[in-house]
Amino acid sequence: MQDPNEDTEWNDILRQKGILPPKEKPKEEEIEIVTPDKNVVSSDGKAYAEMGLDELDEFEDDLDEQFFLEYKRKRLLEMQEKANTSQFGEVKEISGQDYVQEVTKAGNDICVVLHLYQPGIPLCKLINNHINILAEKFPQTKFLKSISTTTIPNYPDRNLPTIFFYLNGELKGQLIGPFSFGGMKLTVEGLEWKLAQLEAIKSDLTEDPSASNQIRDVMSDSLRNQDDDDDD
């Protein structure tokens, strides 16, 4: 019996007349795309996921070309994402001479938090400790500190602590004086909330932590007064 899929002139005529069904189209070869595995290691035992782009180039011959290009692309995206979200991560001490470079010329869309302080003021010391923690938690924000009079000559101590928030070199918000911070009861979370309200950082906090602290203080005072009345 003649093969109906055979390429012959007679079969073509029969297909035109509808006697034979249309010839089946050959199936296209499927190309399997391999997703790079972070655990894959090079010939010298080092994981490709831990390599820089230059190191990956050295092992290009060890990998399938498609796999290598996809792996390199993915690694580049990971490195760029890490660089974009971890620009700072620590508090930098500056003087008035550094102000223009560190604040005014910080760069586009860079949030800058500047703490003006004096070493002998306890609340200033507390806030310096707090911003060390917040700088690590929010590395996309640039945290700076400066002795007040080195940045602004004759800046009054009564205005300390002072925090200025800048964006694109422009002043966008400020906290001036001890009452703005709630005094020595200020917690790291409390300062985080205040900076989030200035939009200097993107915090996950949904309410002011100091509010709950105030409620606890009121309840403690009430219980303490009740105990005193019972003693009388």
C-alpha positions in Angstrom: 0.0 0.0 0.0 1.3 3.4 -0.9 2.3 5.7 1.9 -0.3 8.6 2.0 2.4 10.9 3.5 4.9 10.2 0.8 6.0 13.1 -1.4 4.7 12.0 -4.8 2.9 13.8 -7.6 0.0 11.3 -7.4 -0.4 11.9 -3.7 -0.5 15.6 -4.3 -3.3 15.2 -6.8 -5.3 13.0 -4.4 -4.9 15.6 -1.6 -6.1 18.4 -4.0 -9.2 16.2 -4.7 -9.8 15.6 -1.0 -9.2 11.9 -1.3 -6.2 12.0 0.9 -6.0 14.1 4.1 -3.5 17.0 4.1 0.0 16.1 4.7 1.0 16.2 8.4 3.5 19.0 9.2 6.7 17.8 10.8 6.8 18.6 14.5 9.2 21.4 15.4 12.0 20.3 17.7 11.4 21.5 21.2 14.3 23.4 22.8 14.5 22.8 26.5 15.5 25.9 28.5 17.5 25.0 31.5 17.0 27.2 34.6 20.3 27.9 36.3 20.8 26.1 39.5 22.4 28.1 42.3 24.0 25.0 43.7 25.9 24.2 40.5 29.7 24.3 41.0 32.6 24.8 38.7 35.4 22.4 37.9 37.4 23.8 40.8 34.6 23.3 43.3 33.3 26.9 43.6 29.6 27.6 43.3 28.8 29.7 40.2 26.3 31.7 42.3 29.2 33.0 44.4 31.2 34.2 41.4 31.5 37.7 40.0 31.0 38.3 36.3 34.7 38.1 35.5 35.0 34.7 37.2 32.0 33.4 35.3 33.7 34.3 32.0 36.6 32.1 32.9 34.3 29.0 33.1 32.3 29.8 30.0 33.7 26.7 28.2 32.6 24.4 31.1 28.9 25.2 30.5 26.4 24.9 27.8 26.2 28.2 25.9 22.5 28.8 26.5 22.9 27.8 30.2 25.9 30.1 30.6 24.2 33.2 29.1 21.1 32.7 31.2 23.1 32.2 34.3 25.3 35.3 33.6 22.2 37.4 33.0 20.5 36.2 36.2 23.7 36.8 38.2 24.0 40.3 36.8 20.4 41.1 37.9 21.1 39.8 41.4 24.2 41.9 41.7 22.5 45.1 40.4 19.5 44.6 42.8 21.9 44.1 45.7 23.8 47.3 44.8 20.6 49.3 44.4 19.3 48.3 47.8 22.6 48.4 49.8 24.2 51.7 48.9 25.0 52.8 52.4 24.3 50.8 55.6 26.2 52.8 58.1 26.4 56.3 59.7 29.0 58.6 58.3 30.5 61.5 60.3 30.8 64.8 58.4 31.8 68.4 58.9 30.7 71.6 57.4 33.2 71.2 54.6 31.6 67.9 53.6 28.0 69.2 53.6 27.7 70.2 49.9 29.2 66.9 48.7 27.4 64.6 51.1 24.0 66.3 51.2 23.4 68.8 48.3 25.2 66.5 45.8 24.1 63.2 47.3 22.4 62.2 44.0 19.0 61.8 42.5 16.3 60.2 44.6 18.8 59.7 47.5 17.2 60.2 50.9 19.6 61.8 53.4 19.1 61.9 57.2 21.5 64.3 59.0 21.7 64.3 62.8 23.2 67.4 64.4 24.4 66.7 67.9 26.8 67.6 70.7 28.8 64.9 72.5 27.7 66.1 76.0 24.0 65.8 75.5 22.6 62.4 76.6 19.6 62.4 74.1 22.0 63.1 71.2 24.1 60.1 72.3 20.9 58.0 72.4 19.9 59.0 68.9 23.4 58.3 67.6 23.0 54.8 68.9 19.6 54.5 67.4 20.6 55.7 63.9 23.5 53.2 63.9 20.8 50.5 64.0 18.5 52.2 61.5 21.3 52.8 59.0 22.0 49.1 58.9 18.2 48.3 58.7 17.6 50.8 55.9 20.7 50.8 53.7 19.0 52.7 50.9 18.9 55.8 53.0 22.0 57.8 53.6 22.5 58.5 57.4 24.9 61.2 58.4 25.8 62.8 61.7 27.7 66.0 62.5 28.6 68.1 65.5 26.2 70.9 65.2 28.6 73.9 65.4 30.9 72.4 62.7 28.0 72.4 60.2 26.1 75.5 61.4 28.2 78.0 63.4 26.7 79.1 66.7 23.8 76.6 66.3 22.1 76.7 69.8 22.2 73.6 72.0 18.6 74.1 73.0 17.7 73.0 69.4 19.5 69.7 69.9 19.0 67.0 68.9 18.2 68.0 65.4 17.4 65.8 62.4 17.2 67.1 58.9 15.8 65.1 56.1 16.8 65.9 52.5 15.8 64.5 49.1 17.5 65.5 45.9 19.5 68.0 48.0 16.4 69.8 49.2 15.2 70.0 52.8 12.0 68.0 53.1 11.5 67.6 56.9 13.0 68.2 60.3 12.8 67.3 64.0 14.2 70.0 66.2 14.7 69.9 70.0 14.2 67.2 72.7 10.4 67.5 72.7 10.3 66.5 69.0 11.8 63.2 70.0 9.9 62.5 73.2 12.9 62.8 75.5 15.1 59.9 76.8 12.2 57.4 76.5 12.8 57.4 72.7 13.2 53.8 71.4 14.7 52.7 68.1 11.2 51.9 66.9 10.0 55.3 68.0 12.7 57.0 66.0 12.0 54.7 63.0 8.3 55.8 63.1 9.3 59.5 63.2 11.6 59.1 60.2 8.9 57.1 58.4 6.5 60.0 58.9 9.0 62.3 57.3 9.2 59.7 54.4 13.0 59.4 55.0 12.7 55.6 55.3 10.1 53.0 54.2 9.1 51.3 57.4 6.7 48.3 58.0 5.4 50.0 61.2 1.7 50.6 61.1 1.3 52.7 64.3 3.4 54.9 66.6 5.2 52.6 69.1 5.4 55.5 71.6 1.5 55.6 71.8 1.4 52.1 73.3 4.3 53.1 75.6 2.3 56.1 76.9 -0.7 53.9 77.6 1.5 51.5 79.6 2.9 54.4 81.5 -0.5 55.7 82.4 -1.7 52.3 83.5 1.5 51.9 85.6 0.9 55.3 87.2 -2.7 54.4 87.9 -1.7 51.1 89.6 1.0 52.9 91.6 -1.4 55.5 92.8 -3.9 52.8 93.7 -1.3 51.0 95.8 -0.5 54.2 97.6 -4.1 54.8 98.4 -4.4 51.2 99.8 -1.4 51.8 102.0 -3.0 54.9 103.4 
